[in-house]
Amino acid sequence: MLVADDEDLVRIALASLLRLEIDLEVVALAADGESAVTAAVATRPDVAVVDAVMPGRDGYQVAADLARALPACAVVVLTGPGRPPHPRRALAVGAKGLVPKGSPAGALADVIRTVHGGGRYVDPAIAVHALLPPACPLTPQELEVLRQAEYDTPVTEVAHRMGLSVGTVRNYLSTVVGKLGATGRQDAFATAHDNGWL
C-alpha cells in the first residue's frame, strides 16, 4: 500500500503502525498529492491511504487521478479536523473509504482489508454528519448571488441579472468566501452545493 500525508510525523507513524499488521505491506510514502500519484503509478499498490488535505492535489483529487490511472488501486481518504468531509464527493471521485485520522490503527487496517476486498467504507460518524448537513451561515441574498455566480459566471453578468452593482456583487462573493472558509468562489460554490444549501 501507499501512504500519503504532508505531515512527516503522521506519514511515518501511520506507515510504521500499518507495517505491524502481518498481512499489510507499505510499498511507498508520499508527502503531497502529486508525488502520491507518481509513486502509485510506479509501485502499483493495491491500496492508497491519502490525507484529504495535502499541498497541490488533495486526497479527493488523488482518488480521482488514481481511479483513471490505476483503477485497481483502492483509495482510502483520511480526514482531519476542520471542514467536514463530503462522503458523496469522495465516493463520486473514486475513493473506496473515508476514515477520520484519529481512528485506531487496527480499525484503519480493517478498512484497508475491506476496500482491498472490493468493499467500501465510510466512517459512521462521517456518514451521520453527511445526513445532517450543518446550518447554512449565508443569508438568502448571499446564497442567491452565489447561485447566480456558480463557478465562473462573470461578475458583471451576475450584477446585471440581479439588478445590483458590480461592486455589491463582489462584496457579497467576498463575504461568502470568508464565511465558508473557502479558497475562492468555486470552492465556496462546491461547499454550498455539497451541503445542500443551493
N, CA, C and O of each residue as an XYZ file, in Angstrom:
792
protein
N       0.833     -1.177      0.000
C       0.000      0.000      0.000
C       0.873      1.233      0.000
O       2.056      1.177      0.337
N       0.276      2.348     -0.383
C       0.941      3.647     -0.372
C       0.319      4.476      0.740
O      -0.890      4.416      0.964
N       1.148      5.256      1.442
C       0.665      6.168      2.478
C       1.095      7.576      2.087
O       2.283      7.827      1.882
N       0.132      8.501      1.982
C       0.439      9.881      1.606
C      -0.129     10.846      2.625
O      -1.329     10.852      2.898
N       0.753     11.667      3.187
C       0.355     12.713      4.132
C       1.444     13.759      4.112
O       2.626     13.418      4.072
N       1.070     15.034      4.138
C       2.079     16.087      4.067
C       2.805     16.305      5.394
O       3.822     16.997      5.419
N       2.319     15.743      6.483
C       2.997     15.852      7.774
C       3.913     14.641      7.952
O       3.451     13.501      8.013
N       5.217     14.906      8.034
C       6.196     13.823      8.130
C       5.900     12.874      9.281
O       5.904     11.656      9.104
N       5.644     13.427     10.455
C       5.418     12.596     11.632
C       4.209     11.683     11.449
O       4.263     10.499     11.781
N       3.124     12.235     10.922
C       1.904     11.444     10.710
C       2.152     10.350      9.679
O       1.781      9.195      9.886
N       2.783     10.722      8.564
C       3.028      9.766      7.477
C       3.894      8.601      7.960
O       3.579      7.438      7.712
N       4.985      8.927      8.649
C       5.919      7.887      9.102
C       5.287      7.032     10.194
O       5.436      5.810     10.191
N       4.574      7.675     11.138
C       3.925      6.920     12.215
C       2.847      5.988     11.669
O       2.743      4.834     12.085
N       2.055      6.496     10.743
C       0.998      5.682     10.154
C       1.581      4.488      9.409
O       1.090      3.367      9.550
N       2.619      4.719      8.623
C       3.261      3.623      7.894
C       3.834      2.596      8.867
O       3.721      1.391      8.643
N       4.446      3.075      9.944
C       5.032      2.157     10.945
C       3.951      1.305     11.603
O       4.136      0.103     11.795
N       2.823      1.925     11.950
C       1.734      1.172     12.571
C       1.141      0.148     11.611
O       0.846     -0.979     12.008
N       0.968      0.530     10.364
C       0.394     -0.404      9.393
C       1.348     -1.550      9.080
O       0.911     -2.658      8.770
N       2.645     -1.286      9.160
C       3.629     -2.355      8.918
C       3.594     -3.423     10.009
O       4.107     -4.524      9.808
N       2.997     -3.113     11.162
C       2.866     -4.102     12.235
C       1.827     -5.170     11.904
O       1.812     -6.247     12.502
N       0.964     -4.858     10.949
C      -0.051     -5.832     10.526
C       0.622     -6.858      9.611
O       1.249     -6.488      8.618
N       0.494     -8.132      9.939
C       1.205     -9.193      9.226
C       0.857     -9.242      7.745
O       1.714     -9.530      6.910
N      -0.406     -8.959      7.419
C      -0.855     -9.104      6.031
C      -0.783     -7.810      5.217
O      -1.217     -7.791      4.065
N      -0.244     -6.729      5.792
C      -0.165     -5.464      5.070
C       1.287     -5.074      4.829
O       2.143     -5.252      5.695
N       1.550     -4.541      3.642
C       2.905     -4.103      3.297
C       2.841     -2.692      2.725
O       2.092     -2.429      1.785
N       3.627     -1.792      3.294
C       3.715     -0.424      2.786
C       4.837     -0.396      1.761
O       5.992     -0.678      2.081
N       4.489     -0.052      0.523
C       5.481     -0.064     -0.563
C       5.958      1.325     -0.960
O       6.963      1.460     -1.659
N       5.233      2.379     -0.513
C       5.640      3.736     -0.890
C       5.052      4.751      0.075
O       3.986      4.539      0.652
N       5.771      5.865      0.240
C       5.318      7.006      1.033
C       5.359      8.246      0.152
O       6.200      8.355     -0.740
N       4.452      9.174      0.403
C       4.421     10.416     -0.377
C       4.033     11.573      0.533
O       3.247     11.410      1.466
N       4.603     12.759      0.244
C       4.371     13.935      1.080
C       3.371     14.918      0.476
O       3.035     15.914      1.116
N       2.891     14.662     -0.733
C       1.897     15.539     -1.343
C       1.128     14.754     -2.399
O       1.463     13.614     -2.722
N       0.090     15.397     -2.926
C      -0.781     14.710     -3.878
C      -0.105     14.290     -5.159
O      -0.328     13.184     -5.651
N       0.722     15.168     -5.707
C       1.380     14.849     -6.972
C       2.330     13.669     -6.822
O       2.338     12.759     -7.651
N       3.140     13.688     -5.748
C       4.073     12.567     -5.558
C       3.324     11.285     -5.195
O       3.817     10.186     -5.449
N       2.135     11.420     -4.600
C       1.332     10.229     -4.299
C       0.907      9.532     -5.586
O       1.002      8.309     -5.698
N       0.436     10.320     -6.561
C       0.012      9.739     -7.839
C       1.211      9.132     -8.563
O       1.129      8.022     -9.088
N       2.323      9.863     -8.588
C       3.542      9.369     -9.252
C       4.018      8.067     -8.622
O       4.337      7.108     -9.324
N       4.064      8.040     -7.275
C       4.528      6.843     -6.566
C       3.581      5.669     -6.781
O       4.018      4.527     -6.925
N       2.284      5.955     -6.801
C       1.312      4.874     -7.007
C       1.450      4.269     -8.396
O       1.413      3.049     -8.551
N       1.607      5.110     -9.397
C       1.769      4.600    -10.761
C       3.050      3.776    -10.873
O       3.084      2.775    -11.589
N       4.113      4.194    -10.161
C       5.395      3.486    -10.212
C       5.364      2.164     -9.451
O       5.948      1.177     -9.899
N       4.681      2.138     -8.291
C       4.728      0.941     -7.430
C       3.482      0.065     -7.539
O       3.498     -1.091     -7.118
N       2.393      0.616     -8.107
C       1.144     -0.106     -8.313
C       0.624     -0.803     -7.039
O       0.448     -2.021     -7.031
N       0.381     -0.035     -5.970
C      -0.154     -0.643     -4.740
C      -1.615     -1.056     -4.925
O      -2.318     -0.547     -5.798
N      -2.046     -1.986     -4.087
C      -3.449     -2.392     -4.108
C      -4.334     -1.340     -3.446
O      -5.501     -1.177     -3.800
N      -3.743     -0.618     -2.459
C      -4.488      0.387     -1.698
C      -3.600      1.612     -1.502
O      -2.396      1.487     -1.281
N      -4.204      2.796     -1.585
C      -3.514      4.042     -1.258
C      -4.290      4.718     -0.133
O      -5.497      4.936     -0.241
N      -3.586      5.045      0.942
C      -4.178      5.759      2.071
C      -3.676      7.191      1.973
O      -2.479      7.439      2.120
N      -4.581      8.140      1.725
C      -4.164      9.522      1.451
C      -4.892     10.510      2.349
O      -6.076     10.354      2.649
N      -4.152     11.530      2.769
C      -4.735     12.597      3.566
C      -5.672     13.415      2.681
O      -5.383     13.641      1.506
N      -6.783     13.854      3.241
C      -7.735     14.658      2.465
C      -7.153     16.008      2.087
O      -7.463     16.542      1.022
N      -6.304     16.572      2.957
C      -5.754     17.911      2.716
C      -4.242     17.808      2.569
O      -3.525     17.552      3.537
N      -3.772     18.012      1.341
C      -2.335     17.998      1.048
C      -2.042     19.123      0.066
O      -2.937     19.602     -0.630
N      -0.775     19.542      0.015
C      -0.421     20.567     -0.977
C      -0.625     20.050     -2.403
O      -0.489     18.855     -2.667
N      -0.949     20.956     -3.304
C      -1.167     20.551     -4.695
C      -2.491     19.828     -4.809
O      -3.546     20.420     -4.587
N      -2.446     18.585     -5.145
C      -3.665     17.781     -5.252
C      -4.080     17.316     -3.858
O      -3.260     16.793     -3.104
N      -5.363     17.509     -3.519
C      -5.827     16.999     -2.232
C      -6.190     15.520     -2.374
O      -6.088     14.953     -3.462
N      -6.608     14.911     -1.289
C      -6.917     13.484     -1.313
C      -8.017     13.109     -2.285
O      -7.999     12.019     -2.858
N      -8.984     14.016     -2.476
C     -10.069     13.746     -3.417
C      -9.547     13.758     -4.858
O      -9.944     12.930     -5.678
N      -8.661     14.702     -5.152
C      -8.070     14.757     -6.496
C      -7.185     13.540     -6.745
O      -7.173     12.994     -7.849
N      -6.443     13.115     -5.722
C      -5.616     11.916     -5.849
C      -6.511     10.708     -6.144
O      -6.193      9.894     -7.012
N      -7.627     10.596     -5.423
C      -8.555      9.481     -5.662
C      -9.066      9.497     -7.099
O      -9.143      8.454     -7.748
N      -9.412     10.677     -7.589
C      -9.908     10.798     -8.969
C      -8.821     10.433     -9.973
O      -9.079      9.723    -10.945
N      -7.591     10.926     -9.733
C      -6.483     10.631    -10.645
C      -6.173      9.139    -10.673
O      -5.943      8.561    -11.736
N      -6.169      8.522     -9.493
C      -5.852      7.086     -9.436
C      -6.985      6.235     -9.996
O      -6.733      5.154    -10.529
N      -8.218      6.697     -9.886
C      -9.334      5.953    -10.483
C      -9.155      5.844    -11.992
O      -9.543      4.851    -12.607
N      -8.558      6.891    -12.581
C      -8.304      6.863    -14.028
C      -7.007      6.133    -14.363
O      -6.979      5.283    -15.254
N      -5.935      6.467    -13.646
C      -4.611      5.944    -13.998
C      -4.352      4.541    -13.477
O      -3.609      3.781    -14.097
N      -4.950      4.186    -12.354
C      -4.678      2.906    -11.711
C      -5.964      2.392    -11.056
O      -6.056      2.350     -9.829
N      -6.951      2.004    -11.857
C      -8.262      1.655    -11.300
C      -8.259      0.491    -10.315
O      -9.191      0.354     -9.522
N      -7.230     -0.347    -10.353
C      -7.169     -1.469     -9.412
C      -6.750     -1.028     -8.014
O      -6.853     -1.810     -7.069
N      -6.284      0.202     -7.865
C      -5.836      0.716     -6.567
C      -7.024      1.348     -5.841
O      -7.599      2.328     -6.315
N      -7.386      0.782     -4.689
C      -8.480      1.325     -3.875
C      -7.929      2.458     -3.013
O      -6.895      2.298     -2.363
N      -8.606      3.587     -3.005
C      -8.130      4.749     -2.245
C      -8.966      4.941     -0.983
O     -10.197      4.942     -1.026
N      -8.269      5.104      0.141
C      -8.892      5.444      1.421
C      -8.461      6.864      1.751
O      -7.266      7.145      1.845
N      -9.425      7.763      1.926
C      -9.129      9.155      2.246
C      -9.234      9.341      3.755
O     -10.230      8.970      4.376
N      -8.177      9.930      4.335
C      -8.155     10.231      5.768
C      -8.558     11.679      5.979
O      -7.992     12.583      5.364
N      -9.527     11.900      6.840
C      -9.992     13.250      7.108
C      -9.476     13.726      8.453
O      -9.373     12.947      9.400
N      -9.153     15.013      8.533
C      -8.676     15.592      9.776
C      -9.672     16.586     10.314
O     -10.791     16.685      9.810
N      -9.271     17.337     11.353
C     -10.169     18.362     11.884
C     -10.335     19.493     10.885
O      -9.541     19.617      9.952
N     -11.340     20.307     11.067
C     -11.594     21.409     10.149
C     -12.924     21.208      9.467
O     -13.880     20.726     10.074
N     -12.983     21.578      8.205
C     -14.241     21.428      7.481
C     -14.604     19.960      7.374
O     -13.737     19.120      7.131
N     -15.880     19.643      7.555
C     -16.286     18.240      7.498
C     -16.105     17.661      6.096
O     -16.255     18.365      5.098
N     -15.778     16.365      6.036
C     -15.616     15.717      4.731
C     -16.968     15.512      4.058
O     -18.015     15.572      4.703
N     -16.927     15.275      2.773
C     -18.134     15.057      1.999
C     -18.103     13.650      1.419
O     -17.465     13.424      0.390
N     -18.791     12.686      2.068
C     -18.756     11.304      1.587
C     -19.186     11.147      0.138
O     -18.580     10.375     -0.605
N     -20.223     11.866     -0.276
C     -20.686     11.729     -1.666
C     -19.588     12.158     -2.628
O     -19.349     11.509     -3.646
N     -18.926     13.255     -2.296
C     -17.845     13.743     -3.155
C     -16.715     12.718     -3.209
O     -16.193     12.421     -4.284
N     -16.341     12.182     -2.055
C     -15.245     11.207     -2.008
C     -15.574      9.968     -2.830
O     -14.753      9.508     -3.624
N     -16.755      9.437     -2.642
C     -17.139      8.219     -3.366
C     -17.336      8.498     -4.849
O     -17.038      7.650     -5.689
N     -17.840      9.689     -5.170
C     -18.070     10.029     -6.573
C     -16.781     10.110     -7.376
O     -16.767      9.787     -8.563
N     -15.688     10.543     -6.730
C     -14.423     10.658     -7.461
C     -13.631      9.355     -7.468
O     -12.574      9.277     -8.095
N     -14.128      8.336     -6.782
C     -13.474      7.040     -6.851
C     -12.886      6.520     -5.559
O     -12.362      5.406     -5.538
N     -12.951      7.290     -4.470
C     -12.451      6.783     -3.188
C     -13.313      5.603     -2.751
O     -14.516      5.573     -3.007
N     -12.695      4.649     -2.101
C     -13.426      3.481     -1.617
C     -13.654      3.536     -0.112
O     -14.484      2.803      0.427
N     -12.901      4.423      0.569
C     -13.048      4.541      2.005
C     -12.839      5.963      2.476
O     -12.089      6.724      1.864
N     -13.507      6.327      3.571
C     -13.392      7.654      4.172
C     -13.324      7.448      5.679
O     -14.283      6.989      6.300
N     -12.169      7.797      6.262
C     -11.890      7.471      7.661
C     -11.283      8.680      8.363
O     -10.436      9.354      7.778
N     -11.692      8.981      9.608
C     -11.046     10.067     10.346
C      -9.605      9.707     10.699
O      -9.295      8.543     10.953
N      -8.730     10.709     10.713
C      -7.327     10.484     11.047
C      -7.143      9.920     12.448
O      -6.177      9.200     12.702
N      -8.040     10.233     13.344
C      -7.905      9.779     14.722
C      -8.323      8.338     14.950
O      -8.348      7.890     16.097
N      -8.647      7.604     13.916
C      -9.079      6.208     14.068
C      -7.936      5.340     14.556
O      -6.781      5.594     14.213
N      -8.236      4.311     15.356
C      -7.184      3.381     15.772
C      -6.567      2.669     14.562
O      -7.241      2.418     13.563
N      -5.277      2.352     14.673
C      -4.570      1.702     13.557
C      -5.240      0.386     13.159
O      -5.316      0.066     11.973
N      -5.721     -0.369     14.133
C      -6.380     -1.637     13.832
C      -7.649     -1.437     13.022
O      -7.948     -2.226     12.125
N      -8.402     -0.379     13.336
C      -9.623     -0.083     12.585
C      -9.279      0.317     11.156
O      -9.955     -0.097     10.215
N      -8.221      1.127     10.990
C      -7.799      1.509      9.647
C      -7.342      0.279      8.862
O      -7.639      0.150      7.674
N      -6.629     -0.609      9.521
C      -6.184     -1.832      8.850
C      -7.385     -2.647      8.366
O      -7.355     -3.214      7.273
N      -8.438     -2.702      9.178
C      -9.648     -3.416      8.763
C     -10.308     -2.753      7.558
O     -10.811     -3.437      6.667
N     -10.306     -1.409      7.532
C     -10.866     -0.685      6.389
C     -10.048     -0.985      5.136
O     -10.601     -1.189      4.055
N      -8.733     -1.011      5.292
C      -7.853     -1.325      4.161
C      -8.179     -2.713      3.615
O      -8.250     -2.906      2.401
N      -8.371     -3.655      4.493
C      -8.730     -5.014      4.060
C     -10.085     -5.015      3.348
O     -10.265     -5.700      2.341
N     -11.031     -4.243      3.879
C     -12.366     -4.174      3.282
C     -12.307     -3.640      1.859
O     -12.877     -4.236      0.945
N     -11.614     -2.510      1.668
C     -11.567     -1.917      0.315
C     -10.718     -2.760     -0.624
O     -10.987     -2.816     -1.824
N      -9.695     -3.417     -0.086
C      -8.884     -4.314     -0.923
C      -9.734     -5.478     -1.426
O      -9.524     -5.987     -2.527
N     -10.689     -5.886     -0.609
C     -11.584     -6.980     -0.996
C     -12.731     -6.542     -1.886
O     -13.592     -7.353     -2.226
N     -12.759     -5.268     -2.271
C     -13.799     -4.787     -3.175
C     -14.925     -4.029     -2.496
O     -15.841     -3.552     -3.165
N     -14.867     -3.911     -1.163
C     -15.928     -3.208     -0.443
C     -15.672     -1.709     -0.351
O     -14.668     -1.193     -0.842
N     -16.596     -1.045      0.281
C     -16.477      0.388      0.548
C     -16.702      0.607      2.035
O     -17.339     -0.200      2.712
N     -16.161      1.724      2.529
C     -16.351      2.022      3.946
C     -16.377      3.524      4.163
O     -15.477      4.239      3.723
N     -17.414      4.000      4.844
C     -17.487      5.385      5.303
C     -17.689      5.321      6.803
O     -18.615      4.670      7.286
N     -16.815      6.004      7.545
C     -16.917      6.019      8.998
C     -18.334      6.434      9.401
O     -18.870      7.395      8.849
N     -18.948      5.726     10.355
C     -20.337      6.040     10.737
C     -20.554      7.498     11.159
O     -21.579      8.089     10.819
N     -19.606      8.081     11.891
C     -19.766      9.477     12.323
C     -19.766     10.419     11.125
O     -20.507     11.402     11.106
N     -18.939     10.122     10.127
C     -18.906     10.934      8.911
C     -20.216     10.763      8.144
O     -20.759     11.731      7.612
N     -20.717      9.545      8.089
C     -21.977      9.284      7.382
C     -23.137     10.016      8.046
O     -23.976     10.596      7.358
N     -23.192      9.995      9.370
C     -24.267     10.690     10.086
C     -24.169     12.185      9.835
O     -25.177     12.851      9.599
N     -22.949     12.707      9.885
C     -22.761     14.137      9.644
C     -23.249     14.513      8.246
O     -23.825     15.583      8.049
N     -23.015     13.630      7.286
C     -23.451     13.895      5.909
C     -24.977     13.906      5.800
O     -25.541     14.625      4.975
N     -25.639     13.108      6.634
C     -27.099     13.065      6.605
C     -27.720     14.284      7.276
O     -28.862     14.645      6.993
N     -26.964     14.912      8.163
C     -27.443     16.084      8.879
C     -26.552     17.268      8.537
O     -25.670     17.617      9.323
N     -26.759     17.889      7.394
C     -25.871     18.979      6.989
C     -25.931     20.138      7.977
O     -26.965     20.376      8.602
N     -24.824     20.854      8.115
C     -24.800     21.981      9.039
C     -25.724     23.099      8.554
O     -26.065     23.188      7.374
N     -26.108     23.933      9.491
C     -26.956     25.075      9.141
C     -26.183     26.006      8.210
O     -24.977     26.194      8.368
N     -26.865     26.569      7.269
C     -26.240     27.460      6.297
C     -25.913     28.801      6.956
O     -26.800     29.441      7.521
N     -24.654     29.234      6.892
C     -24.284     30.515      7.504
C     -24.563     31.717      6.595
O     -24.332     32.859      6.992
N     -25.051     31.468      5.391
C     -25.248     32.534      4.428
C     -26.670     33.088      4.477
O     -27.623     32.360      4.757
N     -26.797     34.373      4.201
C     -28.119     34.990      4.110
C     -28.762     34.570      2.790
O     -28.068     34.108      1.883
N     -30.074     34.726      2.676
C     -30.722     34.389      1.402
C     -30.122     35.162      0.214
O     -29.969     34.601     -0.871
N     -29.785     36.438      0.414
C     -29.213     37.235     -0.668
C     -27.823     36.713     -1.045
O     -27.491     36.646     -2.228
N     -27.013     36.345     -0.056
C     -25.683     35.792     -0.343
C     -25.793     34.476     -1.106
O     -25.029     34.221     -2.037
N     -26.749     33.647     -0.704
C     -26.971     32.384     -1.416
C     -27.381     32.629     -2.862
O     -26.919     31.939     -3.770
N     -28.250     33.615     -3.071
C     -28.711     33.885     -4.431
C     -27.576     34.415     -5.304
O     -27.472     34.044     -6.473
N     -26.729     35.272     -4.752
C     -25.574     35.765     -5.511
C     -24.656     34.598     -5.861
O     -24.173     34.495     -6.989
N     -24.419     33.722     -4.891
C     -23.559     32.564     -5.147
C     -24.189     31.650     -6.192
O     -23.496     31.148     -7.077
N     -25.485     31.435     -6.095
C     -26.190     30.589     -7.079
C     -26.059     31.182     -8.480
O     -25.804     30.461     -9.444
N     -26.234     32.485     -8.585
C     -26.122     33.144     -9.882
C     -24.682     33.126    -10.405
O     -24.449     33.021    -11.609
N     -23.728     33.229     -9.485
C     -22.317     33.280     -9.885
C     -21.791     31.913    -10.283
O     -20.870     31.811    -11.093
N     -22.374     30.860     -9.718
C     -21.911     29.491     -9.949
C     -20.396     29.437     -9.889
O     -19.786     30.031     -9.000
N     -19.784     28.729    -10.829
C     -18.332     28.552    -10.782
C     -17.580     29.712    -11.433
O     -16.564     30.159    -10.900
N     -18.058     30.202    -12.565
C     -17.253     31.207    -13.266
C     -18.079     32.209    -14.065
O     -17.567     32.805    -15.013
N     -19.332     32.407    -13.707
C     -20.138     33.418    -14.383
C     -19.527     34.793    -14.090
O     -19.253     35.095    -12.928
N     -19.309     35.624    -15.093
C     -18.710     36.947    -14.858
C     -19.523     37.768    -13.860
O     -20.754     37.732    -13.864
N     -18.822     38.502    -13.013
C     -19.458     39.328    -12.002
C     -20.396     40.346    -12.655
O     -21.462     40.646    -12.116
N     -20.003     40.873    -13.805
C     -20.856     41.851    -14.497
C     -22.196     41.238    -14.902
O     -23.232     41.899    -14.843
N     -22.167     39.980    -15.311
C     -23.409     39.305    -15.701
C     -24.301     39.065    -14.489
O     -25.516     39.254    -14.557
N     -23.686     38.642    -13.365
C     -24.449     38.426    -12.129
C     -25.091     39.743    -11.692
O     -26.265     39.776    -11.323
N     -24.316     40.824    -11.736
C     -24.840     42.141    -11.346
C     -26.030     42.528    -12.220
O     -27.038     43.026    -11.720
N     -25.909     42.298    -13.520
C     -26.998     42.625    -14.440
C     -28.247     41.795    -14.133
O     -29.350     42.338    -14.067
N     -28.081     40.499    -13.948
C     -29.217     39.601    -13.665
C     -29.961     40.013    -12.405
O     -31.190     39.965    -12.346
N     -29.182     40.427    -11.381
C     -29.779     40.686    -10.074
C     -30.112     42.156     -9.831
O     -30.678     42.508     -8.796
N     -29.761     43.003    -10.780
C     -30.036     44.425    -10.596
C     -29.177     45.049     -9.511
O     -29.621     45.955     -8.806
N     -27.952     44.566     -9.375
C     -27.019     45.075     -8.370
C     -25.819     45.694     -9.063
O     -25.601     45.482    -10.256
N     -25.048     46.451     -8.315
C     -23.807     46.984     -8.884
C     -22.743     45.895     -8.864
O     -22.831     44.942     -8.091
N     -21.742     46.044     -9.716
C     -20.635     45.083     -9.766
C     -19.923     45.035     -8.417
O     -19.559     43.961     -7.940
N     -19.727     46.188     -7.813
C     -19.067     46.245     -6.505
C     -19.844     45.499     -5.432
O     -19.255     44.816     -4.594
N     -21.170     45.629     -5.458
C     -22.004     44.930     -4.473
C     -21.889     43.414     -4.644
O     -21.790     42.680     -3.661
N     -21.903     42.958     -5.878
C     -21.763     41.518     -6.141
C     -20.403     41.036     -5.650
O     -20.304     39.983     -5.020
N     -19.365     41.801     -5.935
C     -18.026     41.416     -5.453
C     -17.995     41.352     -3.932
O     -17.405     40.435     -3.361
N     -18.626     42.319     -3.273
C     -18.667     42.314     -1.806
C     -19.395     41.078     -1.273
O     -18.944     40.432     -0.328
N     -20.538     40.765     -1.904
C     -21.276     39.568     -1.493
C     -20.405     38.318     -1.651
O     -20.330     37.489     -0.744
N     -19.753     38.190     -2.799
C     -18.932     36.996     -3.049
C     -17.765     36.919     -2.074
O     -17.416     35.835     -1.606
N     -17.166     38.054     -1.767
C     -16.068     38.079     -0.798
C     -16.557     37.633      0.580
O     -15.876     36.876      1.272
N     -17.733     38.106      0.968
C     -18.321     37.724      2.255
C     -18.614     36.222      2.294
O     -18.343     35.549      3.288
N     -19.169     35.718      1.205
C     -19.500     34.287      1.118
C     -18.237     33.441      1.268
O     -18.217     32.479      2.036
N     -17.196     33.800      0.540
C     -15.931     33.057      0.608
C     -15.403     33.067      2.037
O     -14.954     32.037      2.542
N     -15.455     34.223      2.688
C     -14.982     34.329      4.071
C     -15.804     33.503      5.034
O     -15.247     32.784      5.863
N     -17.125     33.592      4.938
C     -17.999     32.844      5.846
C     -17.798     31.334      5.715
O     -17.849     30.609      6.708
N     -17.570     30.866      4.493
C     -17.432     29.420      4.275
C     -16.000     28.932      4.443
O     -15.742     27.731      4.360
N     -15.062     29.852      4.681
C     -13.658     29.455      4.805
C     -13.145     28.848      3.515
O     -12.293     27.960      3.527
N     -13.674     29.337      2.399
C     -13.333     28.766      1.093
C     -12.078     29.429      0.532
O     -11.669     30.500      0.981
N     -11.482     28.779     -0.449
C     -10.294     29.316     -1.103
C     -10.652     30.276     -2.229
O      -9.791     31.014     -2.708
N     -11.900     30.277     -2.653
C     -12.343     31.147     -3.736
C     -13.793     30.862     -4.067
O     -14.454     30.075     -3.389
N     -14.282     31.504     -5.109
C     -15.688     31.365     -5.485
C     -16.051     29.932     -5.840
O     -17.101     29.443     -5.425
N     -15.202     29.252     -6.599
C     -15.501     27.872     -6.999
C     -15.594     26.958     -5.782
O     -16.490     26.118     -5.693
N     -14.657     27.127     -4.842
C     -14.671     26.323     -3.623
C     -15.913     26.635     -2.794
O     -16.519     25.727     -2.225
N     -16.298     27.910     -2.720
C     -17.499     28.303     -1.978
C     -18.745     27.676     -2.596
O     -19.616     27.176     -1.885
N     -18.825     27.707     -3.937
C     -19.978     27.114     -4.612
C     -20.029     25.607     -4.345
O     -21.092     25.057     -4.059
N     -18.866     24.944     -4.443
C     -18.822     23.495     -4.194
C     -19.237     23.178     -2.767
O     -19.982     22.225     -2.537
N     -18.765     23.966     -1.804
C     -19.124     23.747     -0.399
C     -20.620     23.913     -0.189
O     -21.257     23.077      0.453
N     -21.186     24.991     -0.729
C     -22.618     25.236     -0.581
C     -23.429     24.141     -1.276
O     -24.440     23.678     -0.747
N     -22.985     23.736     -2.448
C     -23.687     22.669     -3.180
C     -23.600     21.350     -2.423
O     -24.606     20.658     -2.268
N     -22.398     20.994     -1.948
C     -22.212     19.725     -1.239
C     -23.022     19.661      0.042
O     -23.435     18.582      0.465
N     -23.254     20.821      0.668
C     -24.028     20.857      1.906
C     -25.533     20.982      1.669
O     -26.318     21.033      2.616
N     -25.923     21.030      0.399
C     -27.339     21.088      0.076
C     -27.974     22.453      0.282
O     -29.195     22.554      0.398
N     -27.164     23.503      0.330
C     -27.705     24.848      0.538
C     -28.167     25.486     -0.765
O     -28.946     26.439     -0.744
N     -27.695     24.974     -1.895
C     -28.086     25.531     -3.190
C     -29.058     24.605     -3.888
O     -29.505     24.901     -4.996
